Amino acid sequence: MLHSPRVVRWLVLIVLSLVAVSLLESIHLPAALLLGPMFIAILFAVTKQMVSLNRTLFRAAQAVVGAMIARAMPIEVFKEMQHTWPIFIMTVFSVIAVSTLLGAVLAKCKVLPGTTALWGSSPGGATAMTLMAGNFGADVRLVAFMQYLRVLLVTLLATVVSHYLAPESAATSAITQLEQPIAWGAFIITLAIILFALILSRFIALPAAPLLLSMIMSNLAMNVGGLQIELPLPLLAMAYAMIGWSIGSRFTKDILRYAFHTLPATLLSVILLMAICCLFAWMLVEYAGIDPLSAYLATSPGGADSVAIIASSVSVNQPFVMSMQTGRFIAVLCLGPALSRLIARWLH
C-alpha cells in the first residue's frame, strides 16, 4: 500500500473512516464523525502510510466548525445568561478553576508538558481546544488524546444519565440527519460567510483564526441579521474528517507510547473533574431548583458541541444548558491564552 498511487491510498482512508464512523455511531457517540477519521489516520500514521493533507482545506474545515458552534448559540442562550447571571458566573468559573488546577497539577508533576496539560484539561469544545492549542506551544496530539478521552467518558456517562432521567427520549444518530431537507438559500449564505471568514483569516493574526472569525460572523448573522445557519450533515462530516485526519496524521509510535504511559494519571484527572462537576450539578439542583438532567448537562465538562447533541434529544431546559456550555466555551477562549502563559511562567 505504501507504493500504491496516492488516489488509491485516499480511497482506502475514506472507506475505512466511513466504517469507523458507522461503528462509533452504532454506540451513539456524538463525536463519531471526528473520532472515526482520527482513529484511522492514527493507524495510517503509525504504519507510515499517511497521505498529505491540504492546508487550505484544513482551514476551511475550521471555519465550518466555527459556524457549527455559532449555530448552537441562538439569542435565547444569551438571554438565559442575563437572566441567571449569578448562577452562570459561579458555575462557569468554578468548572474552569477546577480544570485549570488539575491541568497545573499534571504539569507540575511532569505527567504532561505545561501548556499541553492546561489545554488538554480545558473544558471548552474539544475540537476548538485542540485546534487552538497548537498556537500556544502545546502538543496537539496529546491535547487531542486528553480532550477526546474526556469526551468519550463524559458522553457515555451523559447517555446513561439521560437514559435514566429521561427514558422516553432517544438520542438522534447523526446518520439519520441525512434525511432532513436542506434550506438551499440559507446554505448558500452560510457558505458565503464561511468563505469570507476563511479569506479574512489570512489577514488577521488570531489563534485558530478561521474558526473564531467564522464563529463570530455566523453568530452575528444569526442573532443580529436574523439569518439561518444551514450546515448539512455531509458538509459537517467532511469538515470533521479533515480535522480528524489532520490530528491523527501527527501521531507516531513514540507519541502513542507516551500517551498510554500517561493514561492512568490522565484518566484520574478526567474522572476527578467529572466527579467535581457532578457535585456542582447537585448544588444547582439543591439550591437553585434546576432539574437534575439540565443541571448535569449544564456542568458537564464534555464540551458544548457534544452536550448540544445530547440536549437536543432529551427533555431539558435547553437555553439554560447551552448558556452554561456556551458561556464556559467563550470564557475558555478568552482566558485560555492568558492561563497558558501564566502556567508556563509558574512552571519555570
Secondary structure, 3 states (H helix, E strand, C coil): CCCCCHHHHHHHHHHHHHHHHHHHHCCCCCCHHHHHHHHHHHHHHHCCCCCCCCHHHHHHHHHHHHHHHHHCCCHHHHHHHHHCHHHHHHHHHHHHHHHHHHHHHHHHCCCCCHHHHHHHHCCCCHHHHHHHHHHHCCCHHHHHHHHHHHHHHHHHHHHHHHHHHCCCCCCCCHHHHHHCCCCHHHHHHHHHHHHHHHHHCCCCCCCCHHHHHHHHHHHHHHHCCCCCCCCCHHHHHHHHHHHHHHHHCCCCHHHHHHHHHCHHHHHHHHHHHHHHHHHHHHHHHHHHCCCHHHHHHHHCCCCHHHHHHHHCCCCCCHHHHHHHHHHHHHHHHHHHHHHHHHHHHHHC
